[in-house]
Amino acid sequence: MSKQVEKPEWARAAEAFEDSGLTQREFASARGLRLSTLQSWVYRRRRAATKRAEAVRLLPVQVATAPSATESLLEVVAANGARV
């Protein structure tokens, strides 16, 4: 039977799981926690982390020459000089 755990404790449990190196099933079993609830809190923690990640930066684009009607080539040059 799993024990009752409050929300702040679940957040700490999800963080401890991330640091544990165990699978979710192993971690939940070792701590006497319900696997589905641990999975839910780990998901919430990961989703919140991606929301805190740096926003996408858009960079200005410079068109070197106007394409002619017959051209279908597109070359992208990254800031580091890489060409695609």
C-alpha positions as CSV (number, residue, x, y, z in Angstrom):
1,M,0.0,0.0,0.0
2,S,1.3,3.4,-0.9
3,K,1.6,6.2,1.7
4,Q,-0.1,9.6,1.5
5,V,2.2,12.3,0.3
6,E,1.5,16.1,0.2
7,K,2.2,18.2,-2.9
8,P,5.5,19.9,-1.8
9,E,6.8,16.5,-0.8
10,W,5.9,15.1,-4.3
11,A,7.8,17.9,-5.9
12,R,10.8,16.9,-3.8
13,A,10.3,13.3,-4.6
14,A,10.2,14.0,-8.3
15,E,13.5,15.9,-8.0
16,A,15.0,13.1,-5.9
17,F,14.0,10.7,-8.6
18,E,15.7,12.7,-11.3
19,D,18.9,12.6,-9.3
20,S,18.6,8.9,-8.3
21,G,19.6,7.2,-11.5
22,L,16.8,4.6,-10.9
23,T,13.9,3.9,-13.1
24,Q,10.6,5.3,-12.0
25,R,9.3,1.9,-11.1
26,E,12.4,1.1,-8.9
27,F,12.3,4.5,-7.2
28,A,8.6,4.3,-6.5
29,S,9.0,0.8,-5.1
30,A,11.9,1.7,-2.9
31,R,10.1,4.7,-1.4
32,G,6.7,3.0,-1.1
33,L,5.1,5.5,-3.5
34,R,2.4,4.9,-6.2
35,L,4.1,4.7,-9.6
36,S,1.4,6.6,-11.5
37,T,1.6,9.5,-9.1
38,L,5.4,9.7,-9.3
39,Q,5.1,9.6,-13.1
40,S,2.6,12.5,-13.0
41,W,4.8,14.6,-10.8
42,V,8.0,13.9,-12.8
43,Y,6.0,14.9,-16.0
44,R,4.9,18.1,-14.3
45,R,8.4,18.9,-13.2
46,R,9.9,18.3,-16.7
47,R,7.1,20.3,-18.4
48,A,7.7,23.2,-16.0
49,A,11.5,23.0,-16.7
50,T,10.9,23.4,-20.5
51,K,8.7,26.4,-19.9
52,R,11.5,28.0,-18.0
53,A,14.0,27.3,-20.7
54,E,15.3,30.2,-22.8
55,A,12.8,31.4,-25.4
56,V,13.5,30.8,-29.1
57,R,15.6,33.6,-30.5
58,L,14.9,34.8,-34.0
59,L,17.7,36.2,-36.0
60,P,17.6,38.7,-38.8
61,V,17.8,37.3,-42.3
62,Q,19.7,39.0,-45.1
63,V,18.7,38.2,-48.7
64,A,21.9,38.5,-50.7
65,T,20.2,38.6,-54.2
66,A,16.7,38.5,-55.4
67,P,15.9,35.0,-56.8
68,S,15.0,34.8,-60.4
69,A,11.9,32.9,-61.5
70,T,14.0,29.8,-62.6
71,E,16.2,29.5,-59.5
72,S,15.1,27.1,-56.8
73,L,18.3,27.0,-54.7
74,L,18.3,28.1,-51.1
75,E,21.4,28.4,-49.1
76,V,21.4,29.2,-45.4
77,V,24.6,30.5,-43.8
78,A,24.8,30.3,-40.0
79,A,26.6,32.8,-37.9
80,N,29.5,30.3,-37.4
81,G,29.9,30.1,-41.2
82,A,28.2,26.7,-41.6
83,R,26.2,26.4,-44.9
84,V,23.1,24.4,-45.5
